[in-house]
Each structure stands twice: as C-alpha cells, then as structure tokens.
Amino acid sequence: QKLLHWQPRVQPHDIPVLVLEGKVTPEALSKLFSHQACAVHVRAFLDQQECEQIREVLATSSKFSNWRINRGTSSDVEKLGIVATESLKSFEAFRQYLNASGERDVILAAPFEQLRLALQCSHAQGCIHPRLGRWQLPSG
C-alpha cells in the first residue's frame, strides 16, 4: 500500500547534513532553522570517555521499560525513567521526572545540558528550559 505524503519525500542529496567539529555554530543553526540543511552532525561533541560512560549505562541498565502510548498501548520503543506524560500521574512521579537521581541519570542528562548550553551561546533567542508553574523541566 502506497502512503501519500503532503510534500514530496526529500532525498539525502536535496538538503545537506552539516558536519561540524566539536561545537555548534550560529551559522549551522541558521541554515538548519531556515531549512537549508536537514541536520547538524557535530563530531567530537562529547569526548570518548563520556561516550563510553553513556554506552555502559545504557548497556547495563535494568530500568528500561516499554513506552506505552495512546492510552496505554504497547509500542516498540523502550524508555529509561519517567517521561513527561507519566509525570502527571502523581506528585511522586512528577518529582522523579524533575530530579535526576543517581549517577545514571546524571550521566545521561549531561550531554543534553551540554547541548542546551551550546545552543544558548549560538542562537540569538537562546535555548531555555520549559517551565511548568514554578518548576523548571529537565533537558532532553
């Protein structure tokens, strides 16, 4: 069965992937946000040791669970921890969502925070954490 798309499918050569070394630049973000590029790949954004720590946490974590969507329907996606929609089930769930707890969560949150800071420096409007009332929501 053929799927109909509202726009023609973009081929890999139609819009380039920008490849940078080490950091995000304002020029790359400008091209990404104006659809002159389909992605920005930053090589060596994290060092080898950080990548190894993340790999170890993800490979050994027993905290993965099925991400249930559409009113509890099982999906083919595994998640780690509590997602935003689950955080509203109880105050304790909300606290778990807001607070990185333990080395595992800190290791996994670090790349998102590093990216947020890089975007903050590179984009005119910055990159802010969303808020829910007086609570700042986590990155990533």
Number of C-alpha atoms within 10 A of each C-alpha: 3 4 5 8 7 6 6 7 9 9 8 9 7 11 14 16 16 16 13 15 11 13 15 21 17 14 11 21 19 15 16 18 12 10 12 16 17 16 17 17 15 15 13 12 18 16 10 9 9 15 16 12 14 17 12 12 16 15 9 9 10 9 10 14 12 14 18 15 11 7 6 9 9 12 11 7 11 13 12 15 14 17 14 13 11 14 16 13 10 10 10 11 16 18 13 15 20 17 12 16 10 8 10 15 15 13 16 20 16 16 18 14 16 14 18 18 14 18 20 14 15 19 16 10 9 12 15 13 13 11 10 8 7 6 10 12 17 16 16 12
